[in-house]
Amino acid sequence: MKFERGKNMPTSNYKSVTLKEELVERVKTLIERVGTYHSISEFVSEAVRLRVEAIENQEKLRRANHEG
């Protein structure tokens, strides 16, 4: 699997972020080993989405506990 920076990136509704090279290399190695994801972007998008959902769920529980 070859990763090419910026290749075939959509031009709208997307933003870029900067990650430490060490973390990117760990993700690349993981993707190549597991084969579940097609790109670093796909992996990072899912990781961020899952983390956001976890924090939102924690906030809902905290609010529910304070209300009840």
C-alpha positions as CSV (number, residue, x, y, z in Angstrom):
1,M,0.0,0.0,0.0
2,K,1.5,3.3,-1.0
3,F,0.6,6.6,0.6
4,E,1.0,9.8,-1.4
5,R,0.5,13.1,0.3
6,G,-2.3,15.2,-1.1
7,K,-3.2,12.8,-3.9
8,N,-6.9,12.7,-4.7
9,M,-7.8,14.9,-1.8
10,P,-11.3,16.4,-2.0
11,T,-11.1,20.2,-2.4
12,S,-14.1,21.3,-0.3
13,N,-15.5,20.5,3.2
14,Y,-12.1,19.3,4.4
15,K,-9.4,20.7,6.7
16,S,-5.9,19.6,7.3
17,V,-4.1,19.1,10.6
18,T,-0.5,18.7,11.6
19,L,0.6,15.5,13.3
20,K,4.0,14.5,14.6
21,E,5.8,12.3,12.1
22,E,6.3,9.6,14.7
23,L,2.6,9.3,15.1
24,V,1.9,9.2,11.4
25,E,4.5,6.5,11.0
26,R,2.9,4.4,13.7
27,V,-0.5,4.8,12.0
28,K,1.0,3.9,8.6
29,T,2.6,0.8,10.1
30,L,-0.7,-0.2,11.8
31,I,-2.7,0.3,8.6
32,E,-0.2,-1.8,6.6
33,R,-0.2,-4.6,9.2
34,V,-4.0,-4.7,9.8
35,G,-5.2,-3.7,6.4
36,T,-8.5,-2.5,7.7
37,Y,-8.2,1.1,6.5
38,H,-7.4,2.4,3.1
39,S,-5.6,5.6,4.1
40,I,-4.2,7.5,7.1
41,S,-7.0,10.0,6.6
42,E,-9.6,7.4,6.9
43,F,-8.0,6.1,10.1
44,V,-7.6,9.5,11.6
45,S,-11.2,10.5,10.7
46,E,-12.6,7.5,12.4
47,A,-10.3,7.9,15.5
48,V,-11.4,11.5,15.9
49,R,-15.1,10.7,15.4
50,L,-14.9,7.9,18.0
51,R,-13.1,10.2,20.5
52,V,-15.6,13.0,20.0
53,E,-18.5,10.6,20.5
54,A,-16.9,9.3,23.7
55,I,-16.5,12.8,25.1
56,E,-20.0,13.8,24.1
57,N,-21.4,10.6,25.8
58,Q,-19.4,11.4,29.0
59,E,-20.9,14.9,29.0
60,K,-24.4,13.5,28.6
61,L,-23.9,11.2,31.5
62,R,-22.4,13.9,33.7
63,R,-25.4,16.2,32.9
64,A,-27.9,13.4,33.6
65,N,-26.2,12.7,37.0
66,H,-26.3,16.4,38.0
67,E,-30.0,16.7,37.0
68,G,-31.2,13.6,38.7
